[in-house]
Amino acid sequence: MDIKDVINLLKRKFSKLNKKIHEENGVHIFYKIQEQDTYLCNLIAFIDSALEQGDHVLLIESERIMMKLRTELKRRLTSEQLGCIHMINNFSYYVSTGSFQPAVIFDHLSRTLQPFFDERISFRIWAHVEWGHQEGIIPILEEFECEADKIVSELGLYLVCSYDEDRLPETLEDRLMKCHGYVLMDNDIVMSELYDQVNESSRTFKEG
């Protein structure tokens, strides 16, 4: 399967999952990044799906990856489509105070999303979660993602949370999968078997 086929396959899956937003009060996806080229393909598929379905994209990403992505998007998208992509540097977003503090991050998120709600603009979020050296980060990240899952349900958000594999111990990965209803693989989206939410039995997702 070549890159174009992979992107189209994931795009269809992202689009199909978008139809679950109202049924499930939001979609929250966990993604473990293993290889950068594959990561970029999946991110492009997410963006393509959003634009085709009339959504804007809020991208919280590292400057390094945003530079590569901008080059590819300029080749693929019109200027009008590019205007629907809103990029935020993830380091300044997550550690603006010098450490990873969920309360500060959620306050920032609220202020970032308010214009979309005010203007009734439909959107999706892709967040590459990163942090500096910080003691006791695992329970902090678990708390952060569990609270994020509640916000996803309350606001009906479509949110992908991506984490670098080399910063993700197995204990943290298992805990994060309890806070996400879905898991993004290299070329598939599956339901998280560890998801804790009370209404998990209502979730169904099959590729048509």
Buried (B, 14 or more C-beta within 10 A) or exposed (E): EEEEEBBBBBBBBBBBBBEBBEEBBBBBBBBBBEEEEBBBBBBBBBBBBBBBBEBBBBBBBBEEBBEBBEEBBEEBBEEEBEEBBBBBEBBEBBBEEEBBBBEBBBEBBEEBBEEBEEEEBEBBBBBBBBBEEBEEBEEBBBEBBBBBBEBBBEBEBBBBBBBBEEEBEEEBBEBBBBBBBBBBEEBEBEBBEBBBBEEBEEBEBEEE
